């Protein structure tokens, strides 16, 4: 039974004819040790820290290889952004060899080896060779990661009712680890010390032919882990510029199996969405999603990206992100997601301002609505969401260029992200480019230059004609006027008739009740004035 299942899994025909000759082929492929002359990998492209991890593990008596996408990129002459290492050492054994190493994950237990600190730190992900097990023999739970959490606690190999793998922590030899990887071009192992590539599934041949091919039966593999659908899109987007294309059997089930993603935890989909948008091929990924018929239904926030990808502001943000990744510069998910949701935030903000709501409360309410509709309970509510809010709420503050306001804004930790956001708004014509240029100059100027710029802005604000204050004049007070307002009107008429002969004290006494009665009206008018972006609230630029 197990033999038949493995044959079916790897697409081998079930020869019902007794005389038919069965091709004896291992389901785990045939090991090939490929030397430098054939693969041509430049070892100088390998990160020093990844080399150190491999060397440390080998010195301790374990097998260790650079694995996965890094080997694929090295084969086609690209410098990998990330390096993963595979070894026969268990997570606990790996952790014991490094000063800063942490075991993470439940579905797949892996080790993060940390080098450096702060923004300059780098993570080398180390995984243990896993056994290729028959999913039909795995322990099965009725729910998912959340509903069956207590059941899964003691399990090493478990699936849900649909066959999706929930636990996969059974260790095995390298050939089985290769068989359980997804695509042939991601299932190669490179030893940078000996410069040998270990290949079980003709990954090197597929890389040379520029083919993206799934190991085994694609439909079964997508069912085991539906996230492979998104990974397939990402690889196609990344490699399409180099001429890579899907094998027909690999691409055929993608659209019909998209519904399986509904059972994947939202947090995992969120992370996969960020990988689509932040690995330097965001625009190509969106094009692939549309081409493959996967433009909607993967993740709500991704639907927004695909829908608004041609909108100038978001398109420019995606292009800018791709450019920064290509230049090796860091990109923050909070910035990109701020751009993704800005259309919703801006629309809600403008609608509230037109209703007469105060500037900042209107913006905060618009942000809350956008989060509730598009982010929900996922990462947007934590540190990521806080950073996004700061970027958005900085935008009205850029309008204030007098007094101490510019210095205060410049000291904000997220100033640069807020300014980059402002610059994108200016480039798409949403605001005046002069404002972005002013802040660019101010952020790099010396103190005396900054002082002169603020003084110039103050003079310009003073010289600019000010709109009359609506609350000073109440023309339509007569029809529904109060007793106090009528008294104030009578006082004004009386003073006009009597001229200078009218006693000052009498005039002041008669105005007192009018002022008290008019306080409510003045307050209301003041509220109206404050709720609009007038010169009192947003100084002129």
C-alpha positions as CSV (number, residue, x, y, z in Angstrom):
1,X,0.0,0.0,0.0
2,X,2.8,2.4,0.9
3,X,4.6,1.6,-2.3
4,X,1.4,2.3,-4.4
5,X,0.8,5.6,-2.6
6,X,4.4,6.8,-3.2
7,X,4.1,5.8,-6.9
8,X,0.9,7.8,-7.1
9,X,2.4,10.7,-5.3
10,X,5.3,11.0,-7.7
11,X,3.2,10.5,-10.8
12,X,4.3,6.9,-11.6
13,X,1.8,4.8,-13.6
14,X,0.2,1.9,-11.9
15,X,1.0,-1.0,-14.3
16,X,-2.1,-3.2,-14.1
17,X,-0.7,-5.4,-16.8
18,X,1.1,-8.3,-15.1
19,X,3.6,-8.4,-17.9
20,X,4.3,-4.7,-17.7
21,X,7.8,-3.8,-16.6
22,X,7.9,-1.5,-13.7
23,X,10.6,1.1,-13.9
24,X,12.5,0.9,-10.7
25,X,13.0,4.5,-9.7
26,X,13.5,5.7,-6.2
27,X,10.7,8.1,-5.0
28,X,13.6,10.1,-3.4
29,X,15.4,10.7,-6.7
30,X,18.9,9.8,-7.6
31,X,21.8,11.6,-5.9
32,X,24.2,13.5,-8.1
33,X,27.2,15.3,-6.7
34,X,27.9,18.1,-9.2
35,X,31.3,19.8,-9.1
36,X,32.3,23.4,-9.8
37,X,33.1,22.8,-13.6
38,X,29.4,21.9,-14.2
39,X,27.5,24.3,-11.9
40,X,29.9,27.2,-12.0
41,X,28.8,28.8,-8.7
42,X,30.9,31.8,-7.6
43,X,31.7,31.0,-4.0
44,X,32.4,34.7,-3.4
45,X,28.7,35.4,-3.6
46,X,28.1,33.3,-0.5
47,X,27.5,35.4,2.7
48,X,30.3,35.1,5.2
49,X,27.9,34.4,8.0
50,X,26.3,31.5,6.1
51,X,29.8,30.1,5.6
52,X,30.4,30.4,9.3
53,X,27.3,28.5,10.1
54,X,28.1,25.7,7.7
55,X,31.7,25.5,8.9
56,X,30.7,25.4,12.6
57,X,28.2,22.6,12.0
58,X,30.7,20.6,10.0
59,X,33.5,21.1,12.6
60,X,31.1,19.6,15.2
61,X,30.7,16.5,13.0
62,X,27.4,17.2,11.3
63,X,26.4,17.5,7.7
64,X,25.6,21.1,6.6
65,X,24.7,22.7,3.3
66,X,23.4,26.0,2.0
67,X,20.0,25.0,0.6
68,X,16.9,26.2,-1.2
69,X,16.5,29.5,-3.0
70,X,20.0,30.7,-2.3
71,X,21.4,27.8,-4.3
72,X,19.0,28.5,-7.1
73,X,20.0,32.2,-7.2
74,X,23.7,31.3,-7.1
75,X,23.2,28.9,-10.1
76,X,21.8,31.7,-12.2
77,X,24.4,34.3,-11.1
78,X,22.3,36.3,-8.6
79,X,23.5,37.3,-5.2
80,X,21.0,35.8,-2.7
81,X,19.2,38.1,-0.3
82,X,18.8,35.4,2.3
83,X,20.7,32.2,3.1
84,X,19.2,29.0,4.6
85,X,21.2,26.1,5.9
86,X,20.1,22.4,6.2
87,X,21.8,19.9,8.5
88,X,21.4,16.6,10.1
89,X,21.8,18.2,13.6
90,X,18.6,18.5,15.6
91,X,17.4,22.0,16.6
92,X,18.7,21.5,20.1
93,X,22.1,20.5,18.8
94,X,22.3,23.5,16.5
95,X,21.3,25.9,19.3
96,X,24.0,24.6,21.5
97,X,26.7,25.5,19.0
98,X,25.9,29.2,18.7
99,X,25.8,32.0,21.2
100,X,22.8,33.8,19.7
101,X,20.5,31.1,18.4
102,X,16.7,30.6,19.0
103,X,14.4,27.7,18.2
104,X,11.2,28.9,16.6
105,X,8.1,27.5,15.1
106,X,5.7,24.7,15.9
107,X,4.7,23.4,12.5
108,X,8.3,23.3,11.4
109,X,10.8,23.7,14.3
110,X,13.9,25.6,13.0
111,X,16.7,27.6,14.4
112,X,17.5,31.3,13.8
113,X,21.2,32.1,14.2
114,X,21.6,35.8,14.7
115,X,24.6,37.8,13.6
116,X,25.0,41.5,14.4
117,X,22.5,43.8,16.3
118,X,19.9,46.4,15.5
119,X,19.1,47.1,11.8
120,X,22.3,45.6,10.6
121,X,21.6,42.2,12.1
122,X,21.2,39.1,9.8
123,X,19.4,35.9,10.4
124,X,20.7,32.6,9.1
125,X,17.8,30.0,9.2
126,X,18.9,26.5,10.0
127,X,16.6,23.5,9.5
128,X,17.0,19.9,10.2
129,X,16.7,17.2,7.5
130,X,13.1,16.0,7.6
131,X,11.7,12.6,6.9
132,X,9.3,12.2,3.9
133,X,6.3,10.6,5.5
134,X,3.1,9.2,4.1
135,X,0.4,11.8,5.1
136,X,-2.2,9.0,5.2
137,X,-0.2,7.5,8.1
138,X,0.0,10.8,10.0
139,X,-2.1,11.6,13.0
140,X,-5.2,13.5,12.0
141,X,-7.1,16.3,13.8
142,X,-10.5,17.6,13.0
143,X,-9.8,21.3,13.4
144,X,-6.9,23.6,12.6
145,X,-3.9,25.1,14.4
146,X,-6.1,27.0,16.8
147,X,-9.0,24.7,17.5
148,X,-6.8,21.6,17.8
149,X,-3.9,23.3,19.7
150,X,-4.1,21.0,22.7
151,X,-4.1,17.9,20.5
152,X,-1.2,19.1,18.4
153,X,1.0,19.8,21.4
154,X,2.4,16.3,21.6
155,X,2.4,15.4,17.9
156,X,5.3,15.4,15.5
157,X,3.5,14.5,12.3
158,X,-0.1,15.6,11.9
159,X,-2.6,16.7,9.2
160,X,-6.1,18.2,9.2
161,X,-9.1,16.7,7.5
162,X,-8.1,18.1,4.1
163,X,-4.6,16.6,4.2
164,X,-2.9,19.9,5.0
165,X,0.2,19.3,7.1
166,X,0.0,20.8,10.6
167,X,3.1,19.3,12.2
168,X,6.2,18.0,10.4
169,X,9.0,17.5,12.9
170,X,10.2,14.0,12.2
171,X,13.9,13.9,11.2
172,X,15.3,11.9,8.4
173,X,18.1,11.6,5.8
174,X,19.0,14.2,3.2
175,X,17.4,12.3,0.3
176,X,14.0,12.4,2.1
177,X,14.4,16.0,3.0
178,X,15.0,16.8,-0.7
179,X,11.8,14.9,-1.7
180,X,9.6,16.9,0.7
181,X,10.7,20.2,-0.7
182,X,8.5,21.9,-3.3
183,X,10.2,22.8,-6.6
184,X,13.2,21.0,-8.2
185,X,15.2,24.2,-8.4
186,X,14.7,24.7,-4.6
187,X,15.8,21.2,-3.7
188,X,19.6,21.5,-4.1
189,X,22.3,21.4,-1.4
190,X,25.5,23.4,-1.8
191,X,28.7,22.9,0.3
192,X,30.7,26.1,-0.1
193,X,33.8,24.4,1.4
194,X,34.0,21.6,-1.2
195,X,32.0,23.5,-3.8
196,X,29.8,20.5,-4.5
197,X,26.1,20.7,-5.3
198,X,24.0,17.7,-4.2
199,X,21.1,17.3,-6.5
200,X,18.4,14.6,-6.3
201,X,15.7,15.8,-8.7
202,X,17.5,17.3,-11.7
203,X,17.3,20.8,-10.3
204,X,20.4,21.9,-12.1
205,X,19.0,20.7,-15.5
206,X,15.7,22.5,-14.8
207,X,17.6,25.6,-13.9
208,X,19.5,25.5,-17.2
209,X,16.2,24.8,-19.1
210,X,14.6,27.6,-17.0
211,X,11.7,25.4,-15.9
212,X,9.8,25.7,-12.6
213,X,8.7,22.1,-11.8
214,X,7.0,20.7,-8.7
215,X,8.5,17.6,-7.2
216,X,5.9,14.8,-7.2
217,X,2.2,15.2,-8.0
218,X,1.5,19.0,-8.0
219,X,-2.1,18.7,-6.8
220,X,-1.1,16.5,-3.8
221,X,1.8,18.9,-2.9
222,X,-0.5,22.0,-3.0
223,X,-3.0,20.2,-0.8
224,X,-0.2,19.3,1.7
225,X,0.7,23.0,2.0
226,X,-1.6,25.5,0.1
227,X,1.0,28.3,0.7
228,X,3.0,26.6,-2.1
229,X,0.5,28.3,-4.4
230,X,1.7,31.7,-3.3
231,X,5.3,30.6,-3.4
232,X,4.9,29.4,-7.0
233,X,3.7,32.9,-7.9
234,X,6.6,34.5,-6.1
235,X,9.2,32.3,-7.8
236,X,7.6,32.9,-11.2
237,X,7.7,36.7,-10.6
238,X,11.3,36.6,-9.5
239,X,12.5,34.4,-12.3
240,X,10.3,35.6,-15.2
241,X,12.8,38.3,-16.1
242,X,15.4,35.5,-16.6
243,X,13.0,33.6,-18.8
244,X,11.8,30.9,-16.4
245,X,8.4,29.4,-17.0
246,X,6.1,26.9,-15.3
247,X,5.9,23.3,-16.3
248,X,2.3,22.7,-17.5
249,X,1.5,20.1,-14.8
250,X,2.8,22.4,-12.1
251,X,0.7,25.4,-13.1
252,X,-2.5,23.6,-14.1
253,X,-4.0,23.1,-10.6
254,X,-3.2,26.5,-9.2
255,X,-6.5,28.3,-9.8
256,X,-8.8,25.4,-8.8
257,X,-6.9,24.8,-5.6
258,X,-6.8,28.5,-4.5
259,X,-9.8,27.8,-2.2
260,X,-7.5,25.7,0.1
261,X,-5.8,28.9,1.3
262,X,-9.0,29.6,3.3
263,X,-7.8,27.1,5.9
264,X,-4.3,28.6,6.2
265,X,-3.8,30.8,9.3
266,X,-4.2,34.5,8.5
267,X,-0.9,35.4,10.1
268,X,0.9,33.0,7.7
269,X,-0.9,34.5,4.7
270,X,0.0,37.9,5.9
271,X,3.7,37.0,6.0
272,X,3.5,35.4,2.5
273,X,1.8,38.5,1.2
274,X,4.7,40.7,2.5
275,X,7.2,38.4,0.8
276,X,5.3,38.9,-2.5
277,X,5.6,42.6,-2.1
278,X,9.0,43.1,-0.5
279,X,11.4,40.8,-2.3
280,X,12.1,43.3,-5.1
281,X,9.5,41.9,-7.6
282,X,6.2,43.4,-6.4
283,X,5.0,44.6,-9.8
284,X,6.0,41.3,-11.4
285,X,4.1,39.4,-8.6
286,X,0.9,41.4,-9.3
287,X,1.3,40.7,-13.0
288,X,1.7,37.0,-12.3
289,X,-1.4,36.9,-10.0
290,X,-3.5,38.5,-12.7
291,X,-2.1,36.2,-15.4
292,X,-2.7,33.0,-13.3
293,X,-6.3,34.1,-12.3
294,X,-5.3,34.5,-8.7
295,X,-5.9,38.3,-8.4
296,X,-8.6,37.9,-5.7
297,X,-9.4,35.6,-2.9
298,X,-5.9,34.9,-1.5
299,X,-5.9,37.6,1.2
300,X,-8.1,40.7,1.6
301,X,-5.2,43.1,1.8
302,X,-3.6,41.6,-1.2
303,X,-6.9,42.0,-3.1
304,X,-6.6,45.8,-2.4
305,X,-3.0,45.8,-3.8
306,X,-4.0,44.1,-7.0
307,X,-7.1,46.2,-7.4
308,X,-5.3,49.5,-6.9
309,X,-1.9,48.6,-8.5
310,X,-2.5,51.0,-11.4
311,X,-3.4,53.9,-9.1
312,X,-0.5,56.4,-9.4
313,X,0.3,56.7,-5.7
314,X,0.4,52.9,-5.0
315,X,2.2,52.1,-8.3
316,X,4.9,54.6,-7.5
317,X,5.2,53.1,-4.0
318,X,5.6,49.6,-5.4
319,X,8.2,50.8,-7.9
320,X,10.1,52.6,-5.2
321,X,10.1,49.4,-3.0
322,X,11.4,47.3,-5.9
323,X,14.1,49.8,-6.5
324,X,15.2,49.9,-2.9
325,X,15.4,46.2,-2.7
326,X,17.4,46.1,-5.9
327,X,19.9,48.6,-4.4
328,X,20.2,46.5,-1.2
329,X,18.5,49.1,0.9
330,X,16.1,48.1,3.7
331,X,12.4,48.3,3.3
332,X,9.8,48.5,6.1
333,X,6.5,46.7,5.8
334,X,4.8,49.5,7.7
335,X,5.7,52.0,4.9
336,X,4.5,49.9,2.1
337,X,1.2,48.9,3.8
338,X,0.7,52.6,4.6
339,X,0.8,53.2,0.9
340,X,-1.5,50.3,0.2
341,X,-4.2,51.6,2.6
342,X,-3.7,55.3,1.9
343,X,-6.5,55.4,-0.7
344,X,-9.0,54.2,1.9
345,X,-7.6,56.4,4.7
346,X,-7.5,59.5,2.5
347,X,-11.1,58.9,1.2
348,X,-12.5,58.5,4.7
349,X,-10.5,61.6,5.9
350,X,-11.8,63.8,3.2
351,X,-15.3,62.7,3.7
352,X,-15.2,63.5,7.4
353,X,-13.6,66.9,6.8
354,X,-16.4,67.9,4.4
355,X,-18.8,67.0,7.2
356,X,-17.0,69.6,9.4
357,X,-15.2,67.2,11.7
358,X,-11.9,68.4,13.3
359,X,-8.8,67.7,11.3
360,X,-6.9,65.1,13.4
361,X,-9.9,63.3,14.9
362,X,-11.2,62.9,11.4
363,X,-7.9,61.4,10.3
364,X,-7.8,59.0,13.4
365,X,-11.4,57.8,12.7
366,X,-10.5,57.2,9.0
367,X,-7.5,55.2,10.0
368,X,-9.6,53.1,12.4
369,X,-12.1,52.3,9.7
370,X,-9.3,51.3,7.3
371,X,-7.8,49.0,9.9
372,X,-11.1,47.4,10.8
373,X,-12.0,46.8,7.1
374,X,-8.7,45.6,5.7
375,X,-6.3,44.6,8.5
376,X,-8.5,43.0,11.2
377,X,-6.8,41.2,14.0
378,X,-3.6,40.4,12.1
379,X,-0.2,42.1,12.6
380,X,-1.6,45.5,11.8
381,X,-2.7,45.9,15.4
382,X,0.7,45.6,16.9
383,X,4.0,47.4,16.3
384,X,3.4,47.4,12.6
385,X,0.0,49.2,13.0
386,X,1.6,51.8,15.3
387,X,4.2,52.7,12.8
388,X,1.6,53.0,10.0
389,X,-0.5,55.3,12.2
390,X,2.6,57.5,12.8
391,X,3.3,57.8,9.1
392,X,-0.3,58.9,8.4
393,X,-0.7,61.3,11.3
394,X,2.6,63.0,10.4
395,X,1.1,64.2,7.1
396,X,-1.0,67.2,8.5
397,X,2.0,68.2,10.7
398,X,4.2,68.7,7.6
399,X,1.9,71.7,6.8
400,X,3.2,73.5,10.0
401,X,6.5,75.2,9.2
402,X,6.6,77.9,11.9
403,X,7.7,78.1,15.5
404,X,9.0,74.9,17.1
405,X,6.8,72.6,15.1
406,X,9.4,71.7,12.4
407,X,12.0,70.9,15.0
408,X,9.6,68.7,17.0
409,X,8.6,66.8,13.8
410,X,12.2,66.3,12.8
411,X,13.0,64.6,16.1
412,X,10.3,61.9,15.5
413,X,11.8,58.4,15.2
414,X,9.6,57.8,12.1
415,X,10.3,61.1,10.5
416,X,12.1,59.7,7.5
417,X,9.3,57.2,6.7
418,X,6.8,60.0,7.1
419,X,8.8,62.3,4.8
420,X,9.2,59.6,2.1
421,X,5.4,59.2,2.2
422,X,5.0,62.9,1.8
423,X,7.4,62.9,-1.1
424,X,5.3,60.2,-2.9
425,X,2.2,62.3,-2.4
426,X,4.0,65.3,-4.0
427,X,5.2,63.2,-6.9
428,X,1.7,62.1,-7.7
429,X,0.3,65.6,-7.5
430,X,-1.7,65.1,-4.3
431,X,0.1,68.0,-2.6
432,X,2.4,70.8,-3.8
433,X,5.9,69.7,-4.6
434,X,7.2,72.8,-2.9
435,X,6.3,71.4,0.5
436,X,8.3,68.2,0.0
437,X,11.3,70.2,-1.3
438,X,11.1,72.5,1.8
439,X,11.3,69.6,4.1
440,X,14.0,67.9,2.2
441,X,16.1,71.0,2.5
442,X,15.2,71.6,6.1
443,X,16.1,68.1,7.2
444,X,19.6,68.5,5.9
445,X,20.3,72.2,6.7
446,X,22.4,73.7,9.4
447,X,20.8,75.4,12.4
448,X,21.1,78.9,11.1
449,X,19.7,77.9,7.7
450,X,16.8,76.2,9.5
451,X,16.1,79.3,11.5
452,X,16.1,81.4,8.3
453,X,13.7,79.0,6.6
454,X,11.3,79.1,9.5
455,X,11.4,82.9,9.6
456,X,10.7,83.1,5.9
457,X,7.8,80.7,6.3
458,X,6.4,82.9,9.1
459,X,6.7,86.0,7.0
460,X,4.9,84.4,4.1
461,X,2.2,83.3,6.5
462,X,1.7,86.8,7.9
463,X,1.6,88.3,4.4
464,X,-0.9,85.9,3.1
465,X,-4.5,87.2,3.2
466,X,-6.4,85.7,6.0
467,X,-9.9,84.4,5.6
468,X,-12.5,86.3,7.7
469,X,-13.7,84.5,10.8
470,X,-17.2,83.3,10.3
471,X,-18.0,83.4,14.0
472,X,-17.5,87.2,14.4
473,X,-20.6,87.9,12.3
474,X,-24.0,86.3,12.8
475,X,-26.1,87.7,10.0
476,X,-29.0,85.3,10.3
477,X,-29.6,85.8,14.0
478,X,-32.9,87.6,13.8
479,X,-35.5,84.9,12.9
480,X,-34.5,82.5,15.7
481,X,-32.5,84.8,17.9
482,X,-32.5,84.5,21.7
483,X,-33.4,87.3,24.1
484,X,-29.7,88.0,24.7
485,X,-28.9,88.2,21.0
486,X,-31.8,90.6,20.5
487,X,-30.5,92.7,23.4
488,X,-27.1,92.8,21.7
489,X,-28.7,93.9,18.5
490,X,-30.7,96.6,20.3
491,X,-27.5,97.8,21.9
492,X,-25.8,98.1,18.6
493,X,-28.7,100.1,17.2
494,X,-28.9,102.4,20.2
495,X,-25.2,103.1,20.0
496,X,-25.6,104.0,16.4
497,X,-28.3,106.5,17.1
498,X,-26.7,108.1,20.1
499,X,-23.2,108.3,18.7
500,X,-20.6,109.5,21.1
501,X,-23.1,110.8,23.6
502,X,-24.0,107.4,24.8
503,X,-22.5,106.6,28.2
504,X,-19.8,104.0,28.1
505,X,-20.9,102.3,31.3
506,X,-24.4,101.9,30.1
507,X,-23.2,100.4,26.8
508,X,-20.9,97.9,28.6
509,X,-23.7,96.9,31.1
510,X,-26.1,96.2,28.3
511,X,-23.5,94.0,26.5
512,X,-22.8,91.8,29.5
513,X,-26.0,89.7,29.2
514,X,-25.5,89.6,25.4
515,X,-22.0,88.2,25.8
516,X,-23.1,85.5,28.2
517,X,-26.0,84.6,25.9
518,X,-23.8,84.6,22.9
519,X,-21.2,82.3,24.4
520,X,-22.9,79.2,23.1
521,X,-23.2,80.6,19.6
522,X,-19.6,81.7,19.6
523,X,-18.5,78.3,20.8
524,X,-20.4,76.6,18.0
525,X,-19.0,78.9,15.5
526,X,-15.5,78.3,16.9
527,X,-16.1,74.6,16.7
528,X,-17.0,75.0,13.0
529,X,-13.9,77.1,12.4
530,X,-11.7,74.6,14.2
531,X,-13.2,71.7,12.3
532,X,-12.1,73.0,8.9
533,X,-8.4,73.2,7.9
534,X,-8.4,77.0,8.2
535,X,-5.4,79.2,8.9
536,X,-6.0,78.7,12.7
537,X,-5.4,75.0,12.5
538,X,-3.1,74.4,9.6
539,X,-0.7,77.4,9.1
540,X,-0.3,78.6,5.6
541,X,2.7,77.2,3.7
